[in-house]
Amino acid sequence: MEARRAVKEARSGRGDMSLARAEVDAAKVALGERGPVWWNDGAPDFNRRMAKNTPYAEWAEARVTYHSLSGRPTFE
């Protein structure tokens, strides 16, 4: 959280933005949110794919409903 506060301070002109962003990046790497994956179960990675183009297509489509007035899709 300290790194996030540093970014907020830098946005308001009271700090170095590049240093603050580097601190946020270092924190995210330390938490495992960025950097090399720390798991390897052998399963294919379907992140950043449209659900309709994955084995989960049928499951995802079953959860889509359409708004009665606009006709736009909504999800459960």
N, C-alpha and C positions, 0 to 999 in steps of 0.2 A: 504494500500500500504506500510505503514511503516513496517508491519510484513513481507511482501514479501521481502522488501529490507534487513531486518534482516537475512532472510534465505540466500539471495545472499551473504551477508557479511560472514555468518558462513561457507558457502561453500568455500570461499576463505581463510578460516582460521582466520578470524578476529571477531569471535563471537561464542556463544554457540548455537549449532544446536538444541538441545532439547528445549531450551528456545524459540528460534525463531519459531520452529514448533508449540509449545504450543500457541504462540501469533497468528499465522495464524489460528489455530483451534478455538481459542476464537473469532476471528473476523468472521469466517465463521458461527459459532453458533449464534453470535449476528445478522448476516444478514439473518439467517433462512436457510442457505445452508446445515447445518448439525444439528443434534439433532432431537428431536421429531418433527413430522409434526405439522404444525400450522393450517392446513386446515383439514376439515373432511366433504366432501360432500357426503360420502357414496358410491361413485363410486369405482369399483375395480381398483387396482393399476396394470397396465400392464408394468411398468418400468422393465428393466432388463429381458425382454422377447423378443423372436424373433417375429417379426411382423407376421410371418405366423402362429404363435400359439395364436393369439389374434383376437378379432372381427375386427381388422383393416387389416386383411390379404388381402382381396380383394382390398382395397384402396391402400395398399403398392405395391402389385403386378402390379397394373395399372400404377405405376410410374417407374417401372423398364424398362430400355431399354438395349439392348445388343450391345456392341461395334462391329462394322462391321468387324474389322480385328482380334481382339483377342477373340471375343465371350464372353468377360467378362461382367458381369452386371454393369451398371452405373445407377445412380438415378437422377431424375430431380431435 
